[in-house]
Amino acid sequence: MEIQNQTIDKHPKGLPSLFLTEMWERMSYYGMRALLVLYLVKELHFSDEDAGQVYGLYTSLVYLTPVLGGYIADKYWGYKKAIYTGSFLMLLGHLSLAVPNLNFFYLGLGLIIFGNGFFKPNMSTLVGKLYKEKPGLRDSGFTIFYMGINLGGLLGPIVCGSLGEKVDWHYGFGAAGIGMAIGIAVFYFGSRKLPESVWLQDPEQRLESEEVARLTKENDRNVQKRIGLIVILSFFSIFFWMAFEQMGSSLNLFADRHTDRTFFQYEIPASFFQSINPLLILTLGPIFAYLWKKLSEKKMDPDPILKFTFSLFFLGLGFLIMVWASKIVSTGVLAGVWFLFGAYFWNTVSELFLSPVGLSFVSKTAPVKYVSMLMGIWFLSNAVGHYFAGYLSGYVKQFAEPFHFYLFFVITSWGAGALLFCLWFVLKDWLQKD
């Protein structure tokens, strides 16, 4: 088997193909996301509340449909068919958004929602299956994969944002469709390099004998603990996404309305600031990948529960900076761009402690025959967090003072982190190997 022939220090050969496929798909998604709220408010003249509702409903459904997509892939279609189906639906969705018609706009959102449901959980599952023989490199591998997500997230707002805000909104949406088309082509050629084992799903018949032996020794209680851990960490991730996704909504509007964006007499499009987070991911991602690898070798790697706790603490720091920025804005002065850079820096550090770690944990912990469906459960928590993020973003003006809005996320992040740390003393025993 191809993975077995590699040394332990090397990542599987199939990782670059999945990295590039995900990069182009995320370029299309984040390019479109960077424009969505701005387009609704500035072009369609939605109120902040209505734009927040549309944004929250869209982004939550994007993370809800993977539950269905993961189930269908597990039971009926397999990973390859599900990924191709999702890819083509998203391509049609982006092209529909490029048509200047409100009906096509909503049709496009719907196609992207369902397409993402088939694509997202199964791509993450494939990455996890590549590391079946290299569990010590799993967190590092998912961090590298996560860099592909954010390389796309860096390119999307720059390409689609500049076209959308400076030329025509629908040109920006159309550019996202082109990115999706490139992603389909990359997957078509790159998937040929993946080992056959990643496509197989029936563990009783198709996995190697030692894996079958491990599965037969699993008792119901161990399985329940593993599923319980996924559910608990998924619940706490809701608090992360509820705050983190303010970047695409309230912080996007903060950049547009309250930030001095002039650079040498050129006004930087507000959507460009959506690239700060993925740029920082690309900068910090290799450091975190190296850190997890070295800590794993020394058996000092913090468990996922502690990583989630650190994540929520750092997230609160980012919003503490926005409390400071909003106090300055309340005096009638535009905030400097460095406030957004500071907030996004800590949000990014928080993200690296939680999102790729969560993907890795689910792929490693979930019982094999339910892995795609439980990956969908992980994305379901993302959906709930995204919905609350969009819903709350429209109510910035309802707070007595603007800084109270961002202080709310400091309190929820640190409160959830403190509760999870207390639970760690009980749950850490559930992390013991069978």
Backbone torsions as a table, in degrees:
resi	resn	phi	psi	omega
1	MET	NA	140.8	-170.0
2	GLU	-61.0	-41.8	-176.6
3	ILE	-65.2	-35.2	-176.8
4	GLN	-68.5	-24.5	-176.3
5	ASN	-81.5	-7.0	-178.6
6	GLN	-90.0	155.5	174.8
7	THR	-74.9	160.7	-175.4
8	ILE	-65.9	-21.9	-177.3
9	ASP	-82.0	-6.6	-176.4
10	LYS	-106.0	144.0	175.5
11	HIS	-82.6	155.4	-179.2
12	PRO	-58.4	148.1	-176.9
13	LYS	-66.4	-23.4	-178.5
14	GLY	-77.2	-10.5	-176.3
15	LEU	-61.1	-43.6	180.0
16	PRO	-58.1	-36.6	-179.8
17	SER	-64.1	-45.3	178.8
18	LEU	-69.5	-35.1	176.4
19	PHE	-57.8	-50.6	-176.3
20	LEU	-70.6	-37.2	177.1
21	THR	-61.6	-47.9	-179.8
22	GLU	-65.1	-36.3	-179.9
23	MET	-59.1	-48.2	-177.9
24	TRP	-70.5	-36.2	177.5
25	GLU	-66.1	-40.6	179.2
26	ARG	-72.0	-28.8	174.4
27	MET	-59.1	-43.0	-179.5
28	SER	-69.5	-41.8	-176.7
29	TYR	-67.7	-50.3	-176.2
30	TYR	-73.2	-28.1	173.9
31	GLY	-63.8	-43.7	178.0
32	MET	-68.4	-41.3	-177.9
33	ARG	-63.4	-35.9	-179.9
34	ALA	-63.6	-26.4	-178.1
35	LEU	-93.3	-21.1	-164.8
36	LEU	-57.9	-58.1	-177.3
37	VAL	-65.4	-41.6	179.1
38	LEU	-62.2	-40.7	178.3
39	TYR	-64.2	-44.3	-179.1
40	LEU	-63.4	-41.9	-175.9
41	VAL	-79.7	-44.9	-171.2
42	LYS	-89.6	-30.0	-177.3
43	GLU	-101.1	-46.4	-178.6
44	LEU	-91.6	-5.7	175.7
45	HIS	60.3	37.5	171.7
46	PHE	-71.2	151.0	170.4
47	SER	-71.3	163.8	177.7
48	ASP	-58.4	-39.7	-179.0
49	GLU	-64.0	-46.8	-178.6
50	ASP	-67.3	-40.5	178.2
51	ALA	-63.3	-40.0	177.9
52	GLY	-64.0	-37.8	178.3
53	GLN	-64.7	-45.8	179.3
54	VAL	-62.9	-46.1	-180.0
55	TYR	-60.3	-47.2	-178.4
56	GLY	-65.0	-42.4	179.9
57	LEU	-65.7	-43.1	179.8
58	TYR	-63.1	-52.9	-175.6
59	THR	-67.6	-30.7	177.6
60	SER	-71.2	-41.0	178.8
61	LEU	-67.4	-31.0	175.7
62	VAL	-59.2	-33.3	-179.8
63	TYR	-98.7	-4.7	176.7
64	LEU	-88.0	-41.8	-177.3
65	THR	-62.6	-22.9	174.4
66	PRO	-59.0	-22.6	175.5
67	VAL	-62.0	-46.7	178.3
68	LEU	-68.7	-44.1	-179.0
69	GLY	-62.9	-39.4	177.7
70	GLY	-66.1	-39.4	179.6
71	TYR	-65.1	-46.2	-179.0
72	ILE	-63.3	-40.1	178.1
73	ALA	-64.5	-42.6	180.0
74	ASP	-63.3	-43.4	-169.9
75	LYS	-92.0	-33.0	-167.8
76	TYR	-129.1	-55.7	-165.4
77	TRP	-88.0	-35.9	-169.0
78	GLY	87.6	168.3	-173.1
79	TYR	-69.3	-43.0	-172.9
80	LYS	-64.5	-48.3	-179.3
81	LYS	-62.6	-39.9	179.9
82	ALA	-64.3	-42.2	-178.8
83	ILE	-66.7	-43.0	178.3
84	TYR	-64.5	-43.0	179.0
85	THR	-60.5	-47.4	179.1
86	GLY	-61.5	-40.3	-178.6
87	SER	-62.3	-45.7	-178.2
88	PHE	-69.9	-35.0	176.3
89	LEU	-64.0	-41.2	178.8
90	MET	-67.8	-37.0	176.4
91	LEU	-59.8	-47.6	178.0
92	LEU	-62.3	-35.3	179.5
93	GLY	-64.5	-45.7	179.3
94	HIS	-66.0	-38.5	177.6
95	LEU	-66.5	-33.9	177.1
96	SER	-65.8	-38.3	177.5
97	LEU	-64.2	-25.2	-179.4
98	ALA	-73.6	-12.1	178.5
99	VAL	-85.7	124.6	-177.1
100	PRO	-74.7	69.1	-179.1
101	ASN	-149.7	132.7	-174.3
102	LEU	-62.9	-36.6	178.9
103	ASN	-64.3	-41.4	177.2
104	PHE	-67.1	-31.1	178.0
105	PHE	-61.2	-51.2	-179.9
106	TYR	-68.3	-35.4	175.4
107	LEU	-61.1	-42.6	179.9
108	GLY	-62.0	-43.0	177.7
109	LEU	-60.3	-42.3	-179.9
110	GLY	-63.8	-42.3	179.8
111	LEU	-64.7	-39.7	179.0
112	ILE	-66.5	-39.9	179.5
113	ILE	-58.5	-50.6	-178.1
114	PHE	-71.9	-37.4	178.5
115	GLY	-62.2	-43.0	179.0
116	ASN	-62.5	-32.6	179.6
117	GLY	-61.3	-35.7	177.5
118	PHE	-82.4	-30.4	-173.3
119	PHE	-81.3	-53.3	-163.7
120	LYS	-65.0	-51.0	-176.4
121	PRO	-66.6	-30.1	-175.7
122	ASN	-79.9	-30.8	172.7
123	MET	-64.6	-44.6	179.9
124	SER	-64.5	-36.2	178.0
125	THR	-64.4	-41.3	178.5
126	LEU	-60.0	-41.8	178.8
127	VAL	-61.3	-44.5	179.2
128	GLY	-60.9	-39.6	-179.0
129	LYS	-68.1	-26.8	176.4
130	LEU	-62.8	-26.9	-173.9
131	TYR	-102.8	21.2	179.3
132	LYS	-59.6	-36.1	-179.4
133	GLU	-94.3	-1.0	-177.4
134	LYS	-133.7	60.2	-175.5
135	PRO	-61.0	-29.2	179.8
136	GLY	-67.5	-21.0	179.7
137	LEU	-99.0	2.9	-172.6
138	ARG	-62.5	-51.1	-179.3
139	ASP	-61.7	-39.8	177.5
140	SER	-63.7	-43.1	179.8
141	GLY	-64.2	-41.5	178.4
142	PHE	-68.2	-30.7	176.4
143	THR	-67.8	-39.1	175.5
144	ILE	-63.9	-46.0	176.6
145	PHE	-57.8	-38.8	179.6
146	TYR	-66.0	-29.0	175.3
147	MET	-66.0	-34.3	175.4
148	GLY	-63.5	-41.4	175.8
149	ILE	-56.2	-44.1	-173.6
150	ASN	-84.2	-20.4	170.1
151	LEU	-65.3	-41.3	173.1
152	GLY	-63.7	-39.2	177.9
153	GLY	-66.2	-25.2	175.7
154	LEU	-76.0	-44.9	-176.4
155	LEU	-71.6	-38.6	-173.8
156	GLY	-57.8	-54.4	-179.9
157	PRO	-63.4	-32.4	-180.0
158	ILE	-70.1	-49.3	-177.4
159	VAL	-72.5	-56.0	-176.9
160	CYS	-71.2	-36.1	-179.7
161	GLY	-65.7	-44.2	-179.9
162	SER	-66.0	-41.0	177.6
163	LEU	-66.7	-43.7	-175.9
164	GLY	-68.2	-46.9	-175.7
165	GLU	-81.8	-32.6	-173.9
166	LYS	-99.5	-24.2	-177.2
167	VAL	-114.0	-72.3	-179.4
168	ASP	-158.7	134.7	-177.6
169	TRP	-53.9	-39.7	-173.5
170	HIS	-77.0	-22.6	170.8
171	TYR	-65.5	-38.3	177.8
172	GLY	-63.6	-43.7	177.7
173	PHE	-65.6	-36.8	178.6
174	GLY	-65.3	-37.5	177.8
175	ALA	-62.8	-34.4	176.5
176	ALA	-63.0	-37.1	177.2
177	GLY	-64.1	-39.1	177.9
178	ILE	-62.6	-41.6	177.5
179	GLY	-60.1	-39.3	179.1
180	MET	-66.3	-39.5	179.2
181	ALA	-62.8	-40.1	177.1
182	ILE	-63.9	-39.3	178.7
183	GLY	-60.9	-39.4	177.8
184	ILE	-62.8	-43.6	-179.9
185	ALA	-63.8	-42.0	179.4
186	VAL	-61.9	-42.5	-179.5
187	PHE	-66.9	-38.2	-178.9
188	TYR	-59.1	-46.8	-178.3
189	PHE	-81.5	-37.6	-176.0
190	GLY	-73.3	-30.2	-177.1
191	SER	-65.4	-19.1	178.5
192	ARG	-67.6	-20.0	-178.2
193	LYS	-88.6	-6.0	-179.1
194	LEU	-78.5	142.5	177.2
195	PRO	-64.5	147.6	-177.1
196	GLU	-59.1	-27.3	-175.4
197	SER	-62.7	-26.4	-176.3
198	VAL	-71.6	-20.0	-178.4
199	TRP	-87.9	-14.2	-175.1
200	LEU	-81.6	143.7	-172.3
201	GLN	-125.9	-25.1	-175.8
202	ASP	-86.5	101.7	-174.0
203	PRO	-65.0	-34.4	-177.5
204	GLU	-64.7	-31.4	-174.4
205	GLN	-104.6	-26.3	-165.4
206	ARG	-118.9	-18.7	-179.9
207	LEU	-78.0	164.4	-179.1
208	GLU	-65.2	159.6	-171.8
209	SER	-60.2	-39.0	-178.7
210	GLU	-68.2	-30.9	177.0
211	GLU	-69.3	-39.9	177.1
212	VAL	-61.9	-41.6	179.3
213	ALA	-62.7	-40.9	178.4
214	ARG	-62.4	-43.1	-178.7
215	LEU	-63.4	-38.5	-177.5
216	THR	-69.4	-22.6	179.6
217	LYS	-85.2	-12.0	-179.5
218	GLU	-65.9	128.9	172.9
219	ASN	-98.2	164.5	-174.6
220	ASP	-59.5	-35.8	-177.0
221	ARG	-66.6	-40.7	178.0
222	ASN	-63.4	-41.5	178.5
223	VAL	-63.0	-42.1	179.2
224	GLN	-62.9	-39.7	177.9
225	LYS	-63.5	-43.7	-179.1
226	ARG	-63.8	-44.0	177.3
227	ILE	-66.6	-38.5	178.8
228	GLY	-61.0	-41.9	177.8
229	LEU	-61.8	-41.1	178.3
230	ILE	-62.3	-43.2	-179.6
231	VAL	-65.3	-43.7	-178.1
232	ILE	-65.1	-47.8	179.6
233	LEU	-67.4	-32.9	175.3
234	SER	-62.8	-39.7	178.4
235	PHE	-60.8	-46.4	-178.0
236	PHE	-70.4	-24.6	176.7
237	SER	-67.6	-20.3	176.4
238	ILE	-58.8	-41.6	-180.0
239	PHE	-65.4	-34.2	177.0
240	PHE	-65.4	-53.6	-174.8
241	TRP	-68.2	-31.7	178.4
242	MET	-59.1	-37.9	178.7
243	ALA	-87.0	-46.8	-174.1
244	PHE	-58.9	-39.7	-175.6
245	GLU	-75.4	4.2	169.3
246	GLN	-64.0	-18.4	179.4
247	MET	-59.3	-39.5	-177.9
248	GLY	-84.3	-9.6	-175.5
249	SER	-121.8	-90.0	-174.0
250	SER	-64.5	-38.6	178.6
251	LEU	-71.8	-28.2	174.4
252	ASN	-65.5	-43.3	176.7
253	LEU	-70.1	-33.4	175.6
254	PHE	-61.7	-42.4	177.1
255	ALA	-63.3	-37.8	-177.4
256	ASP	-73.0	-38.0	-170.1
257	ARG	-104.3	-30.1	-167.9
258	HIS	-123.5	9.4	-177.0
259	THR	-117.2	136.6	175.4
260	ASP	-75.7	103.3	-174.2
261	ARG	-103.0	13.2	-178.5
262	THR	-79.8	128.1	178.6
263	PHE	-133.5	107.7	-176.1
264	PHE	50.0	52.0	176.9
265	GLN	66.5	11.1	175.7
266	TYR	-111.7	129.0	178.7
267	GLU	-88.6	116.3	-179.0
268	ILE	-71.6	130.5	176.7
269	PRO	-57.8	140.8	-179.0
270	ALA	-59.4	-34.0	-178.0
271	SER	-64.4	-23.0	179.2
272	PHE	-60.2	-30.7	-176.6
273	PHE	-68.3	-14.1	174.2
274	GLN	-69.2	-11.4	178.9
275	SER	-87.6	-10.1	-178.8
276	ILE	-61.9	-47.8	-178.5
277	ASN	-59.3	-52.5	179.0
278	PRO	-65.2	-31.2	176.5
279	LEU	-63.4	-42.2	177.8
280	LEU	-67.8	-35.3	176.2
281	ILE	-59.9	-45.2	-179.1
282	LEU	-65.7	-30.5	178.4
283	THR	-77.2	-46.1	-175.3
284	LEU	-88.1	-23.1	-177.0
285	GLY	-54.8	-49.4	179.2
286	PRO	-60.5	-34.4	179.2
287	ILE	-65.4	-44.9	179.7
288	PHE	-68.0	-39.2	178.3
289	ALA	-60.5	-43.3	178.0
290	TYR	-66.3	-40.9	-179.3
291	LEU	-62.8	-48.2	-179.8
292	TRP	-62.6	-38.2	-179.5
293	LYS	-64.0	-46.7	-178.4
294	LYS	-68.1	-42.4	178.5
295	LEU	-63.9	-35.4	177.9
296	SER	-65.6	-41.4	179.3
297	GLU	-62.4	-34.1	-178.8
298	LYS	-92.4	4.7	-178.7
299	LYS	56.7	37.8	178.5
300	MET	-119.5	9.9	-177.1
301	ASP	-67.7	123.3	178.0
302	PRO	-60.1	144.3	179.2
303	ASP	-71.9	164.7	-175.8
304	PRO	-58.2	-32.6	-179.7
305	ILE	-64.4	-43.8	178.3
306	LEU	-67.6	-37.5	178.0
307	LYS	-63.1	-40.0	176.9
308	PHE	-63.7	-39.1	179.4
309	THR	-62.9	-46.3	176.3
310	PHE	-60.0	-40.1	-178.5
311	SER	-57.6	-48.2	-177.8
312	LEU	-66.8	-31.6	175.8
313	PHE	-66.3	-48.1	179.9
314	PHE	-64.6	-34.8	177.8
315	LEU	-60.0	-42.9	178.1
316	GLY	-61.7	-35.9	177.4
317	LEU	-60.8	-41.5	179.8
318	GLY	-60.7	-41.6	-179.1
319	PHE	-78.2	-20.3	172.3
320	LEU	-64.4	-35.8	175.5
321	ILE	-64.8	-37.6	178.4
322	MET	-70.5	-28.0	172.5
323	VAL	-60.3	-45.5	178.0
324	TRP	-61.6	-46.5	-178.5
325	ALA	-62.5	-42.4	-177.6
326	SER	-69.6	-27.9	174.3
327	LYS	-66.9	-37.2	177.2
328	ILE	-66.7	-43.7	-179.3
329	VAL	-62.6	-33.6	-178.6
330	SER	-65.9	-15.2	176.5
331	THR	-87.7	-0.2	178.7
332	GLY	94.8	10.4	-178.6
333	VAL	-108.3	140.3	175.2
334	LEU	-70.4	141.3	178.5
335	ALA	-79.8	147.6	175.7
336	GLY	-73.6	156.4	-178.8
337	VAL	-64.3	-19.7	-176.2
338	TRP	-68.2	-23.1	174.9
339	PHE	-64.8	-44.2	177.7
340	LEU	-64.9	-40.8	178.0
341	PHE	-60.9	-42.8	-179.6
342	GLY	-65.3	-44.6	179.3
343	ALA	-64.2	-43.7	-178.6
344	TYR	-68.4	-29.4	177.5
345	PHE	-61.9	-51.1	-177.9
346	TRP	-70.4	-32.9	174.6
347	ASN	-62.5	-37.5	-179.7
348	THR	-69.1	-44.1	176.4
349	VAL	-58.4	-42.9	177.3
350	SER	-59.7	-43.6	-179.0
351	GLU	-61.6	-40.9	-178.5
352	LEU	-69.2	-23.8	175.5
353	PHE	-80.9	-15.9	-173.2
354	LEU	-121.2	-55.3	-167.7
355	SER	-66.4	-55.5	178.0
356	PRO	-66.6	-31.3	177.4
357	VAL	-65.5	-39.5	177.8
358	GLY	-64.3	-43.6	177.1
359	LEU	-59.6	-45.2	180.0
360	SER	-63.8	-43.4	-177.2
361	PHE	-63.3	-43.5	-179.4
362	VAL	-64.9	-45.4	-178.0
363	SER	-64.6	-29.7	-178.1
364	LYS	-86.9	-33.4	-170.4
365	THR	-94.2	-32.4	-175.2
366	ALA	-63.4	137.8	171.4
367	PRO	-53.1	137.3	-167.0
368	VAL	-55.5	-42.6	-174.7
369	LYS	-74.2	-9.1	178.8
370	TYR	-114.8	12.5	-167.7
371	VAL	-63.1	-42.2	-179.7
372	SER	-68.8	-38.2	179.8
373	MET	-66.9	-40.3	178.4
374	LEU	-72.1	-28.6	171.1
375	MET	-63.5	-35.8	175.1
376	GLY	-64.7	-36.3	176.9
377	ILE	-63.3	-39.7	176.1
378	TRP	-59.6	-43.8	178.9
379	PHE	-71.7	-23.9	175.1
380	LEU	-62.5	-41.0	176.8
381	SER	-64.0	-36.2	173.9
382	ASN	-58.9	-41.1	-178.3
383	ALA	-61.9	-45.4	-179.8
384	VAL	-63.1	-45.4	179.1
385	GLY	-62.0	-41.3	179.3
386	HIS	-65.3	-38.5	179.8
387	TYR	-64.1	-47.6	178.5
388	PHE	-61.8	-36.4	178.6
389	ALA	-60.2	-49.4	179.9
390	GLY	-65.9	-41.6	-179.1
391	TYR	-61.6	-46.6	-177.4
392	LEU	-70.5	-31.1	-175.1
393	SER	-61.7	-28.5	-178.6
394	GLY	-78.1	-2.9	-174.4
395	TYR	-115.1	24.3	177.5
396	VAL	-56.7	-44.1	-175.3
397	LYS	-71.1	-13.1	-178.4
398	GLN	-80.5	-15.1	179.0
399	PHE	-78.3	145.7	-177.4
400	ALA	-57.0	-42.0	176.1
401	GLU	-128.8	140.4	-178.0
402	PRO	-55.7	-35.4	-176.4
403	PHE	-68.9	-20.1	177.0
404	HIS	-62.9	-32.2	-179.8
405	PHE	-61.7	-47.5	-178.7
406	TYR	-75.8	-29.2	176.5
407	LEU	-64.3	-31.8	176.8
408	PHE	-55.9	-41.0	-178.3
409	PHE	-76.7	-27.1	172.7
410	VAL	-63.0	-45.8	-177.2
411	ILE	-66.6	-45.6	-178.5
412	THR	-66.6	-37.9	-179.2
413	SER	-67.9	-49.5	-178.7
414	TRP	-70.3	-34.3	177.0
415	GLY	-64.3	-45.6	178.4
416	ALA	-65.1	-39.3	178.9
417	GLY	-63.4	-41.0	179.1
418	ALA	-65.2	-40.9	179.0
419	LEU	-65.3	-42.2	-179.8
420	LEU	-65.1	-37.5	178.4
421	PHE	-63.5	-38.7	176.5
422	CYS	-64.2	-40.2	179.2
423	LEU	-68.4	-24.7	-177.8
424	TRP	-56.1	-35.1	-177.2
425	PHE	-64.6	-24.3	176.3
426	VAL	-93.3	-44.9	-171.6
427	LEU	-75.6	-19.8	-176.6
428	LYS	-61.3	-28.5	177.8
429	ASP	-69.5	-24.4	178.2
430	TRP	-72.0	-15.2	-177.2
431	LEU	-86.6	-5.4	-178.9
432	GLN	-63.9	142.9	-179.9
433	LYS	-67.2	148.6	176.5
434	ASP	-66.1	NA	NA
